């Protein structure tokens, strides 16, 4: 019952992430269209505080993701997570550049064309963030197989464990944010199998 509850919670979290990602995509598309129309029509106005607030929020979120991902990467020794962390940091720098562009338009009204340009950049960044969230969470929602690197780590743990004699028929899949693995395994007399199904 405890596992079933955790599985339901994991699926709900994945579903909530998909919804949030879809909302981010919708917001990004709306902002992209509006900014492009303003740029084409020449309806250039001084950037409002909302645009600056969105850019500032993007900086905060990306910096948080950078620090969180970096901490997990160092704890797990994952090179992929480390690369992803620095990707978040580069996005934070991009948002800082957008904030600087908005500031220039406030100082020099002749640079008001930077407002829709900043809107385009922000919409693309938010859209990419939403797309990444939907892509990752939808994989967890439909019980897809984990990445080959994760399977290799599972094999490595089993092969190095002193109580494992042999194993076969290893299958793994995402269940929400968790990874469920099924396999046939033989252990030594000293080994303990907490849950067995066969």
Secondary structure as UniProt FT lines:
FT   HELIX           2..41
FT   HELIX           49..76
FT   HELIX           79..107
FT   HELIX           109..111
FT   TURN            112..113
FT   HELIX           114..141
FT   TURN            142..143
FT   HELIX           148..160
FT   TURN            162..163
FT   STRAND          164..175
FT   TURN            176..177
FT   STRAND          178..187
FT   TURN            189..190
//
